[in-house]
Amino acid sequence: MNFRIGHGYDIHPIVPGRPLVLGGVKFDTDFGLDGHSDADCVTHAICDALLGAAGLPDIGHFFPNTDPAYRNIDSQVLLARVCGELSKRGFAISNFDATVIAEKPKIHPRLAEMKAALAKSTRVPVANIGLKATTNEGIGALGCGLAIAAHAVALIVKA
């Protein structure tokens, strides 16, 4: 068995008047994240971790922010397409784990929903998805609540 590990990271600035979507779940806030798609940094980090594990280019290569087809697109659609790219190349996802870094809103109460949405998009069992939330303890742009970021790691296998 050929096991491969990938890491992904994404960050988006907070802006007023846009929906906030994290891990495929919409949060009830008066702000969202700025980006070409729905700016779901959790899902984007997972996409990059999966793509990296497969030795493929990053999410921007497959879904460029210059392409109007991806304007405001649901990042769960992008994640499902990433999974399709892996499948075409003979890879299966063993598990993935992500950490959301946000001062606001409170993420912990929604983690189960986020895991369910990510499981649906990837067809990975919820038990094989790790998801955590933390703050940046008031340090830097993340700590001042100016942005939300996420790190992710993924383990894939090629049979």
N, C-alpha and C positions, 0 to 999 in steps of 0.2 A: 504494500500500500504506500502511496506517495502522499504524505501529509505536507501541507503548505500553510504558512501563517502570513496574514497581512494586517497592516495597521492603517487606519484612516483617521483624519481630523478635518473638522469643518467649523467655521465661525461665521456668524452673520450679525451685523449691527441691528439693534432694536430701532424700530421706527413707529410712529403713531399711525393709527387708522388702517392697519393691515392685519389680517388674521394671523394668529400665532399657531403654527402647526409644529409639533414635535413628536417624532416617532409615529407619525400617521394619525395623531390625535389632535383635534382642534381644542385649544384652551380658550376660556372665556376671559379675555383681557381687552384692554383698549389699545394694545400695541401688538405688533408682529415683528417679523424679521425681514430685512430688506434683501431681496435677491430676485433673480430672473424667474425661477420656478416658485413653488410655495415657500422656499427657503428653509425647509425642514433640515436643520443642521445635523440632527441625530441620524436621520435616514441617509443623508449624504455621506457622513462619516462611515456608516456601515457599508454603503456602496463602495467607497474607496478601499475599505479593508478587504472586501471580497475581491474586488478587481486586482488589488495589489497581491493578494495571495495567489491569484492565478497568473501573475506576471503580466497583467494587462495595463493599459494606460488608465489614467484617472477618469472620474465621472465627467469632467469637462470635455474630454476627448469624445466620449460617446454622446453626450448631450450638451453641446456648446451653448453658452449664454448668448451667443450671437444669432442663434436659430429661433425665429419666432414660434416655431412649433412647440417649444418648451416653455414659453411664457406662461407663468402661473400654473404649470402642470403639477399635478399631485405627485409628490416624490415617491409615493408607493408604486406608481406606475413605473417610474425609473428603476426602483429597486427590483421589481418583478422582471424588468428587461435585463438588468444586470445578472439576475439569477439565470435567465435564459442564455446569456452569453457564456456563463460558466458551464451550464448544462451542455451546450453545443460543443464545448471543448472537453467534455468527459469528466467534469468536476462535480462533486456533491458537497454541500455545506454540512460540516459536522456540527459546528456551533459558532456563535458570535456573542460578543460582550461589548457594551457601550456604556460610557459615562457622560452624562449631561452636566455642563457647568453653567449654572444660572442663579442669579440672586433672586429673581422673581420670574414667573410665579412659582408657587410650591409645586414641585414635580412629583414628589413621592406618592401623593394620593392617586395619581393617574398612571403609575408604572405598569400595573396589570393590564390596563387598556392599551397602553403603548406596546407591550409585549404581544398582546393578542393581534394588534394590527400588523406588527412586523412579522409575526408567525404566518398570518394569512398571505402576506405579500411574498414571503420567501419559501413557504411550505416547510418551514423548519418547526419542529415541536416547540411549544412554549418552554418546556423544560430545558431546551438547548439554547435558550436566549437569556443572556445576562443583561440587566439594565439597572443602572444606578444613577443617583443624582447627588450633586454636591454644589457648594458655593465656592467662590474664590476668596472668601473671607474679607471682602471689602478691598482687595488689592487689584490695581490695574483697571482696565476698561471693563473686564468681566465683573470684577468686584464692585464697580460703580454702577452696574446695571445697564451698561451701554451696549452690551452684546450678549449673545448666548453661543456657547461652543459645545462640541462633543468630540470625544475620542472613541475609537472602536477598534477591536481586534477580531479577526475571524480565523477559524481553522477549516480548511477545505481538504478534500481527499480526491485523488484521481485513482480510479481502479485500474 
